[in-house]
Amino acid sequence: MNPLVRSQLEQLETALQALAEMLAETHSRLEKEQEDKERALQEYWNSGRKATVLQETVDKLHGVIRENERLKARQEEVRQHTLLLLEYAHSLAGEFEK
């Protein structure tokens, strides 16, 4: 084989090997970037779900707080009414003792 052709073929083979290595490296890097992208997307969706759950919890909490305030007010009404009944009972007991 002609030495010039042989040299050209060897250079071509070397260049092809270098290209194959670069392609393999690029492919590996692309796979890693794809995995990173998938992970970031998953984190994004998870954070969105968490935000939704937190918002729902806050909304429910507001309702619970309102209900708690209503029940506290009702409890105070019942307490005042009970104190009034107790006062009447003491008055009646005093009248019966006379």
TORTI-733266 format. One line per field, with one value per atom (N, C-alpha, C): chain; x, y, z. Coordinates in nm, 4 decimals. Layout:
# residues N
c = [A | ...]
u = [X | ...]
v = [Y | ...]
w = [Z | ...]
//
This chain:
# residues 98
c = [A | A | A | A | A | A | A | A | A | A | A | A | A | A | A | A | A | A | A | A | A | A | A | A | A | A | A | A | A | A | A | A | A | A | A | A | A | A | A | A | A | A | A | A | A | A | A | A | A | A | A | A | A | A | A | A | A | A | A | A | A | A | A | A | A | A | A | A | A | A | A | A | A | A | A | A | A | A | A | A | A | A | A | A | A | A | A | A | A | A | A | A | A | A | A | A | A | A | A | A | A | A | A | A | A | A | A | A | A | A | A | A | A | A | A | A | A | A | A | A | A | A | A | A | A | A | A | A | A | A | A | A | A | A | A | A | A | A | A | A | A | A | A | A | A | A | A | A | A | A | A | A | A | A | A | A | A | A | A | A | A | A | A | A | A | A | A | A | A | A | A | A | A | A | A | A | A | A | A | A | A | A | A | A | A | A | A | A | A | A | A | A | A | A | A | A | A | A | A | A | A | A | A | A | A | A | A | A | A | A | A | A | A | A | A | A | A | A | A | A | A | A | A | A | A | A | A | A | A | A | A | A | A | A | A | A | A | A | A | A | A | A | A | A | A | A | A | A | A | A | A | A | A | A | A | A | A | A | A | A | A | A | A | A | A | A | A | A | A | A | A | A | A | A | A | A | A | A | A | A | A | A | A | A | A | A | A | A | A | A | A | A | A | A]
u = [0.0843 | 0.0000 | 0.0889 | 0.0437 | 0.1161 | 0.1314 | 0.2549 | 0.2778 | 0.1952 | 0.1740 | 0.0951 | -0.0511 | -0.1040 | -0.2418 | -0.2533 | -0.1515 | -0.1515 | -0.1527 | -0.0700 | -0.0613 | -0.1948 | -0.2540 | -0.3843 | -0.4910 | -0.4884 | -0.5857 | -0.5649 | -0.4381 | -0.4087 | -0.4558 | -0.4342 | -0.4801 | -0.6331 | -0.6935 | -0.8392 | -0.8912 | -0.8243 | -0.8640 | -0.8489 | -0.7390 | -0.7155 | -0.8229 | -0.8535 | -0.9562 | -1.0924 | -1.1222 | -1.2497 | -1.2574 | -1.1468 | -1.1448 | -1.1682 | -1.1012 | -1.1190 | -1.2643 | -1.3205 | -1.4595 | -1.5531 | -1.5247 | -1.6072 | -1.6003 | -1.4813 | -1.4661 | -1.5424 | -1.5329 | -1.6048 | -1.7556 | -1.8014 | -1.9444 | -1.9906 | -1.9101 | -1.9450 | -1.9502 | -1.8521 | -1.8485 | -1.9690 | -2.0001 | -2.1146 | -2.2443 | -2.2549 | -2.3738 | -2.3881 | -2.2783 | -2.2797 | -2.3226 | -2.2684 | -2.3029 | -2.4510 | -2.5004 | -2.6419 | -2.7333 | -2.6934 | -2.7725 | -2.7771 | -2.6616 | -2.6560 | -2.7423 | -2.7342 | -2.8155 | -2.9641 | -2.9982 | -3.1379 | -3.1850 | -3.1005 | -3.1346 | -3.1512 | -3.0608 | -3.0700 | -3.1991 | -3.2337 | -3.3567 | -3.4786 | -3.4784 | -3.5895 | -3.6018 | -3.4883 | -3.4871 | -3.5413 | -3.4957 | -3.5420 | -3.6919 | -3.7388 | -3.8812 | -3.9622 | -3.9117 | -3.9787 | -3.9854 | -3.8750 | -3.8725 | -3.9714 | -3.9794 | -4.0735 | -4.2170 | -4.2531 | -4.3898 | -4.4162 | -4.3168 | -4.3338 | -4.3551 | -4.2789 | -4.2951 | -4.4319 | -4.4798 | -4.6137 | -4.7207 | -4.7047 | -4.8010 | -4.7975 | -4.6764 | -4.6629 | -4.7283 | -4.7094 | -4.7703 | -4.9224 | -4.9760 | -5.1210 | -5.1723 | -5.1016 | -5.1420 | -5.1343 | -5.0276 | -5.0145 | -5.1274 | -5.1626 | -5.2714 | -5.4033 | -5.4290 | -5.5515 | -5.5536 | -5.4391 | -5.4297 | -5.4563 | -5.4000 | -5.4227 | -5.5707 | -5.6315 | -5.7741 | -5.8575 | -5.8257 | -5.8979 | -5.8724 | -5.7490 | -5.7139 | -5.7962 | -5.8153 | -5.8976 | -6.0397 | -6.0935 | -6.2272 | -6.2311 | -6.1285 | -6.1217 | -6.1100 | -6.0306 | -6.0150 | -6.1484 | -6.2201 | -6.3516 | -6.4485 | -6.4483 | -6.5355 | -6.4959 | -6.3675 | -6.3188 | -6.3661 | -6.3574 | -6.4040 | -6.5544 | -6.6290 | -6.7742 | -6.8052 | -6.7318 | -6.7555 | -6.7135 | -6.6074 | -6.5661 | -6.6753 | -6.7312 | -6.8383 | -6.9592 | -6.9932 | -7.1075 | -7.0797 | -6.9580 | -6.9209 | -6.9336 | -6.8930 | -6.9049 | -7.0518 | -7.1374 | -7.2813 | -7.3367 | -7.2978 | -7.3449 | -7.2930 | -7.1689 | -7.1106 | -7.1869 | -7.2139 | -7.2886 | -7.4290 | -7.4922 | -7.6263 | -7.6213 | -7.5191 | -7.5033 | -7.4814 | -7.3993 | -7.3771 | -7.5072 | -7.5863 | -7.7151 | -7.8079 | -7.8116 | -7.8939 | -7.8456 | -7.7155 | -7.6588 | -7.6976 | -7.6947 | -7.7351 | -7.8824 | -7.9670 | -8.1091 | -8.1278 | -8.0515 | -8.0623 | -8.0244 | -7.9196 | -7.8794 | -7.9879 | -8.0459 | -8.1537 | -8.2732 | -8.3106 | -8.4234 | -8.3930 | -8.2715 | -8.2334 | -8.2407 | -8.1984 | -8.2064 | -8.3498 | -8.4395 | -8.5810 | -8.6444 | -8.6070 | -8.6644 | -8.6131 | -8.4933 | -8.4370 | -8.5011 | -8.5630 | -8.6248 | -8.7472]
v = [-0.1165 | 0.0000 | 0.1229 | 0.2194 | 0.3446 | 0.4056 | 0.4461 | 0.5021 | 0.6279 | 0.7078 | 0.8296 | 0.7943 | 0.6966 | 0.6521 | 0.5899 | 0.5061 | 0.4420 | 0.5493 | 0.6499 | 0.7586 | 0.8315 | 0.8576 | 0.9254 | 0.8398 | 0.7083 | 0.6183 | 0.6114 | 0.6095 | 0.6065 | 0.7351 | 0.8467 | 0.9742 | 0.9774 | 0.9230 | 0.9172 | 0.8268 | 0.7131 | 0.6208 | 0.6871 | 0.7579 | 0.8291 | 0.9354 | 1.0080 | 1.1116 | 1.0497 | 0.9348 | 0.8672 | 0.8172 | 0.7659 | 0.7207 | 0.8388 | 0.9502 | 1.0698 | 1.1170 | 1.1133 | 1.1533 | 1.0592 | 0.9292 | 0.8313 | 0.8552 | 0.8863 | 0.9147 | 1.0413 | 1.1434 | 1.2677 | 1.2446 | 1.1635 | 1.1336 | 1.0561 | 0.9597 | 0.8825 | 0.9740 | 1.0634 | 1.1575 | 1.2517 | 1.3001 | 1.3894 | 1.3169 | 1.1921 | 1.1123 | 1.0929 | 1.0633 | 1.0448 | 1.1733 | 1.2852 | 1.4145 | 1.4472 | 1.4170 | 1.4412 | 1.3561 | 1.2306 | 1.1442 | 1.2012 | 1.2482 | 1.3070 | 1.4324 | 1.5162 | 1.6377 | 1.6044 | 1.4995 | 1.4563 | 1.4095 | 1.3337 | 1.2890 | 1.4087 | 1.5064 | 1.6272 | 1.7032 | 1.7096 | 1.7781 | 1.7060 | 1.5734 | 1.4938 | 1.5161 | 1.5165 | 1.5368 | 1.6766 | 1.7772 | 1.9143 | 1.9263 | 1.8622 | 1.8651 | 1.7966 | 1.6840 | 1.6120 | 1.6990 | 1.7659 | 1.8552 | 1.9699 | 2.0211 | 2.1300 | 2.0850 | 1.9674 | 1.9184 | 1.8868 | 1.8303 | 1.8006 | 1.9284 | 2.0321 | 2.1584 | 2.2191 | 2.2034 | 2.2518 | 2.1785 | 2.0469 | 1.9686 | 2.0107 | 2.0289 | 2.0705 | 2.2065 | 2.2969 | 2.4299 | 2.4184 | 2.3319 | 2.3121 | 2.2557 | 2.1559 | 2.0956 | 2.1988 | 2.2780 | 2.3816 | 2.4840 | 2.5235 | 2.6200 | 2.5620 | 2.4350 | 2.3705 | 2.3645 | 2.3349 | 2.3282 | 2.4645 | 2.5687 | 2.7044 | 2.7405 | 2.7068 | 2.7354 | 2.6632 | 2.5364 | 2.4603 | 2.5198 | 2.5625 | 2.6201 | 2.7453 | 2.8280 | 2.9480 | 2.9093 | 2.8062 | 2.7592 | 2.7065 | 2.6333 | 2.5781 | 2.6912 | 2.7921 | 2.9062 | 2.9792 | 2.9998 | 3.0655 | 2.9822 | 2.8514 | 2.7627 | 2.7656 | 2.7692 | 2.7755 | 2.9040 | 3.0152 | 3.1424 | 3.1384 | 3.0794 | 3.0676 | 2.9822 | 2.8713 | 2.7832 | 2.8488 | 2.9276 | 3.0006 | 3.0987 | 3.1696 | 3.2648 | 3.1914 | 3.0787 | 2.9991 | 2.9470 | 2.9040 | 2.8553 | 2.9682 | 3.0875 | 3.2024 | 3.2335 | 3.2245 | 3.2449 | 3.1424 | 3.0164 | 2.9089 | 2.9319 | 2.9751 | 3.0006 | 3.1127 | 3.2204 | 3.3321 | 3.2873 | 3.2086 | 3.1582 | 3.0674 | 2.9842 | 2.8942 | 2.9744 | 3.0781 | 3.1633 | 3.2303 | 3.2736 | 3.3351 | 3.2337 | 3.1109 | 3.0058 | 2.9741 | 2.9717 | 2.9456 | 3.0566 | 3.1789 | 3.2929 | 3.2807 | 3.2430 | 3.2223 | 3.1095 | 3.0027 | 2.8887 | 2.9307 | 3.0107 | 3.0587 | 3.1488 | 3.2328 | 3.3212 | 3.2396 | 3.1386 | 3.0532 | 2.9763 | 2.9265 | 2.8523 | 2.9441 | 3.0689 | 3.1658 | 3.1941 | 3.2020 | 3.2272 | 3.1092 | 2.9870 | 2.8690 | 2.8543 | 2.9011 | 2.8888 | 2.9878 | 3.0926 | 3.1943 | 3.1455]
w = [0.0000 | 0.0000 | 0.0000 | -0.0692 | -0.0816 | 0.0583 | 0.0960 | 0.2293 | 0.2542 | 0.1536 | 0.1698 | 0.1999 | 0.1270 | 0.1490 | 0.2874 | 0.3225 | 0.4548 | 0.5647 | 0.5496 | 0.6468 | 0.6566 | 0.5409 | 0.5382 | 0.6086 | 0.5814 | 0.6443 | 0.7957 | 0.8380 | 0.9818 | 1.0492 | 0.9820 | 1.0367 | 1.0436 | 0.9382 | 0.9349 | 1.0472 | 1.0686 | 1.1748 | 1.3125 | 1.3309 | 1.4572 | 1.4787 | 1.3724 | 1.3820 | 1.4124 | 1.3506 | 1.3757 | 1.5198 | 1.5715 | 1.7111 | 1.8061 | 1.7775 | 1.8604 | 1.8525 | 1.7318 | 1.7139 | 1.7895 | 1.7833 | 1.8546 | 2.0053 | 2.0556 | 2.1986 | 2.2373 | 2.1518 | 2.1792 | 2.1771 | 2.0807 | 2.0730 | 2.1962 | 2.2407 | 2.3602 | 2.4829 | 2.4922 | 2.6041 | 2.5996 | 2.4805 | 2.4638 | 2.4977 | 2.4531 | 2.4823 | 2.6334 | 2.6990 | 2.8440 | 2.9148 | 2.8692 | 2.9279 | 2.9048 | 2.7854 | 2.7553 | 2.8435 | 2.8663 | 2.9539 | 3.0953 | 3.1435 | 3.2775 | 3.2840 | 3.1818 | 3.1796 | 3.1737 | 3.1006 | 3.0941 | 3.2321 | 3.3022 | 3.4369 | 3.5304 | 3.5186 | 3.6010 | 3.5712 | 3.4429 | 3.4027 | 3.4603 | 3.4523 | 3.5062 | 3.6571 | 3.7249 | 3.8697 | 3.9045 | 3.8313 | 3.8558 | 3.8295 | 3.7233 | 3.6919 | 3.8016 | 3.8503 | 3.9589 | 4.0847 | 4.1159 | 4.2323 | 4.2143 | 4.0922 | 4.0633 | 4.0893 | 4.0366 | 4.0552 | 4.2021 | 4.2709 | 4.4133 | 4.4932 | 4.4608 | 4.5336 | 4.5039 | 4.3815 | 4.3473 | 4.4259 | 4.4378 | 4.5160 | 4.6626 | 4.7141 | 4.8540 | 4.8760 | 4.7832 | 4.7954 | 4.7953 | 4.7117 | 4.7062 | 4.8382 | 4.8904 | 5.0178 | 5.1298 | 5.1302 | 5.2328 | 5.2226 | 5.1017 | 5.0836 | 5.1325 | 5.0999 | 5.1466 | 5.2991 | 5.3587 | 5.5045 | 5.5671 | 5.5078 | 5.5587 | 5.5468 | 5.4342 | 5.4166 | 5.5227 | 5.5475 | 5.6497 | 5.7879 | 5.8114 | 5.9410 | 5.9686 | 5.8669 | 5.8850 | 5.9269 | 5.8653 | 5.9021 | 6.0446 | 6.0826 | 6.2181 | 6.3204 | 6.2886 | 6.3794 | 6.3964 | 6.2873 | 6.2963 | 6.3812 | 6.3580 | 6.4356 | 6.5830 | 6.6100 | 6.7475 | 6.8159 | 6.7451 | 6.8008 | 6.8272 | 6.7360 | 6.7540 | 6.8769 | 6.8916 | 7.0060 | 7.1374 | 7.1341 | 7.2549 | 7.2969 | 7.1984 | 7.2281 | 7.2856 | 7.2256 | 7.2742 | 7.4150 | 7.4393 | 7.5717 | 7.6753 | 7.6381 | 7.7292 | 7.7572 | 7.6560 | 7.6762 | 7.7747 | 7.7547 | 7.8430 | 7.9847 | 7.9981 | 8.1298 | 8.2010 | 8.1266 | 8.1855 | 8.2273 | 8.1433 | 8.1739 | 8.2971 | 8.3060 | 8.4206 | 8.5488 | 8.5407 | 8.6581 | 8.7025 | 8.6064 | 8.6377 | 8.7050 | 8.6512 | 8.7122 | 8.8532 | 8.8719 | 9.0034 | 9.1015 | 9.0540 | 9.1363 | 9.1747 | 9.0783 | 9.1077 | 9.2087 | 9.1923 | 9.2838 | 9.4254 | 9.4396 | 9.5717 | 9.6307 | 9.5473 | 9.5946 | 9.6412 | 9.5622 | 9.5995 | 9.7271 | 9.7379 | 9.8583 | 9.9795 | 9.9621 | 10.0718 | 10.1106 | 10.0134 | 10.0404 | 10.1134 | 10.0767 | 10.1415 | 10.2838 | 10.3113 | 10.4448 | 10.5410 | 10.4946 | 10.5805 | 10.6453]
//
